[in-house]
Amino acid sequence: MKVVILTTSADGVTGHHLPVLFNCKDIEIVMVVVSEGQIPNRKSKYLKRIKKILKIGLFGAINGVKMRRWYNEGIKKYCHIENAREFCILNNIPFSSVPYTNSEETQKIFKDTGADIGLSLGNGYISKKVFSIPRYGMLNIHHEILPQYQNAQSIIWELYNGSAETGYTIHKIDKQIDTGEIVLQEKIPIVFRETLSDTVSFNYARLFDASVQGMVHIFENFEQYYLNAKPQGKGGHYTTPSLLQFLKIKLQFKKLKKERR
């Protein structure tokens, strides 16, 4: 099966998953496409940012930037992450950059690859003009349980709701974000570390390790999983936490960690 990978970063989840997927005998990676993150409609983008800041507050926005380290540099202590561009060069995997995710360049590359299926790793919204091109559409790996945690950052919102369980969901991509039919899902107990930040980083790395094995398992049994995908029910939609929400996350973290000692 021919697979085209679409991502917004040459490291992160792509740098972690790519070496494992490359060694999966049931697929051929025909192209890795990395979006450079250019903004085609700056006015619309900035209006969305302003609307989000008004919703979560200035502290929420500043803290959201801080928390990015938990999901980026933080996880590198706990799992190996390659540079996808360098890995592709070393292993003769076609690699291409596009100005932005849903660009005409992306559409052309997808068509030219003749891929059977696309795999989204670390993207935001993907247009139907892109996800409908491969024969079987596209799959996305969401590192949280769906439909309860649509668009949610991993682990923190589970803690917010008093849960000591996280997980990942591999689903088909449709016209909205994180709403497509579920192909595979696995729940994982949260391992509590000394601090909230380290707990997030450590468990996010565990989700990376689990989700790539789940993706390999799907490719090894593709028809069984793909044809039996299940629609999602009513979902819960999340964004960056506000000040009050973040304080609750910290309180719940301390409470749940204490209960498990």
Secondary structure as GFF3:
##gff-version 3
##sequence-region A 1 261
A	DSSP	beta_strand	2	7	.	.	.	ID=ss1
A	DSSP	alpha_helix	12	22	.	.	.	ID=ss2
A	DSSP	beta_strand	28	35	.	.	.	ID=ss3
A	DSSP	alpha_helix	42	71	.	.	.	ID=ss4
A	DSSP	three_ten_helix	73	77	.	.	.	ID=ss5
A	DSSP	alpha_helix	84	90	.	.	.	ID=ss6
A	DSSP	beta_strand	95	98	.	.	.	ID=ss7
A	DSSP	alpha_helix	104	113	.	.	.	ID=ss8
A	DSSP	beta_strand	117	121	.	.	.	ID=ss9
A	DSSP	alpha_helix	128	131	.	.	.	ID=ss10
A	DSSP	beta_strand	138	142	.	.	.	ID=ss11
A	DSSP	alpha_helix	156	160	.	.	.	ID=ss12
A	DSSP	beta_strand	165	172	.	.	.	ID=ss13
A	DSSP	beta_strand	182	189	.	.	.	ID=ss14
A	DSSP	alpha_helix	196	220	.	.	.	ID=ss15
A	DSSP	alpha_helix	222	226	.	.	.	ID=ss16
A	DSSP	alpha_helix	243	259	.	.	.	ID=ss17
###
